Amino acid sequence: MIDILLILVLLVLTVRGFAALRRESAVRREFGQSGLLDALVLLYPLGPLMLLMGPRFAPAVVVFFFAALFYAVPIFVASKQRNALECAGTDRVSNAIEATSSATLGAIVGIIYVALVAIFVLLVHSLSSRQLGA
């Protein structure tokens, strides 16, 4: 149930972030920033879906690694773009900086979710495993 709620939250953050990035695409392009972040933001809802379906097809460690990559890469790209826009020194980039910040927000929510699910899985696994010496 919580997974479905998070998918909806990430879907809303995806739409808001993508719309903000597309509104500021002319300013971002003017200062030499690519549209890679736009595409990466669209992948946010795939993280929870991967955590739900992935363990059926791959080991859990691999699933968690790739789910975390759905969010770590956009944080890295947004950080680079935000730094480049802040160095521009004009007032026109303020909305573009806010758009990259909204993209970062979705990625941070996703990373927190992946970390919480990993902790929960480790906790359940450790509680269900046999004790040493038993």
N, C-alpha and C positions, 0 to 999 in steps of 0.2 A: 504494500500500500504506500509506504513512504517512497519507494522507488518510482512509482507512478507520479506521485506529487513532485518529486525532484525533477523528473523528466519534464513535467509541465512548467516548473519554475525555470529550468534551463532553456526551455523553448521560448518562454517570454523574454528572458535575458538575451537569447540569441536574436530574436526579432528586433528588440530594442537596440542592441549593439550593432547589428547589421544595418538597420535603418540609419542610425547615427553615422556610421562609417560611410555609407553611401551618400548621405547628405554632404559630408565633408570631403568627398573623394577628389573634387577639383582642387581644393587647397592642399590636400595631402600629395596629390600628383604634382602640383606646382613646386612643392619643396622636395621632390624626388623620392617619395614614399610609394611603395608598391601596393597592390591590392591583395596581397597574400593574406593579410589579417582579415579581410572580408570573408575569404573562403574558410579560413580556420575557425572563425566564429560560428559558421554554419555547422561545424562538426560537434558543437557542445552537447547536443542531446544524445550523441552516439556513445558517450562515456558510460552513462547508466545502462544503456541497452547492452553494451559490451559486458558490463559486470553481471547483468542478468543472464545473458545467453552464452557468453564466452566460456565459462567453466565446462560446458558440455563438449566443447571442441578443442580446448587447449588447457594446459596446466594453469593453476590459479596465479602463479607468479607472473607468467607471461601475460595473462589477462589484466592483472593489476598494473603491470608496467605499461602496456599499450593504452589502457584507460587513463593513466596519469599523463601519458604523452599527448592525449587529446587536449589537455589543459596547460601543460608545461610549455609546449611550443608557442601557443598564442601569447602567453605571458612574456616569453623572451622576445617575440616579434613586436608586441605592443610596447615593451620597454625600449627597444631600439628606436621605434618610430616616435615615441613620446620624447626621448632624448633629442632626436634630430629636430623635432618640431619646436621644442623649448629653446634650442640653439638658434632658431630662425630669428627670434627677437622682435617679431611683429605681433600686433594685436589680432591679426586675421587668423592666427593659428589656435586661438583659445578654444574655439568650438571643436577643432580637430583634436586637440589634446583631451577634451572632455569625451569625445567619441572613443578614443583609444582607452581612456579610463573605464568607460562602460564595458568595453570588450574585456578588459582585465578583470572587472568584477565577476563576470560570468566564469572566467577561468579559475578565479580564486574559490568561488562557490563549488566548482567541480572538483578541484584538488582537495578541498575540505571533505567533500563527500567521499571521494576515493579513499582518503586516509581513515575516515570513520568506518567505512565498510571493511577495510583491511584490518583495523583493530577489532571489529566485531568478529570477523572470520577467524582471526588468531585466537581470540578469547573462546569462541565456541569450540575450535579445534583443540585448544589446550584443556578445556573442561571435559571434553569427550575422550581424550586419550588416556591410556593407562598410566597410573602413577609409577614412578621409579620404585623398584623393589617390591611391587605388588604382584 
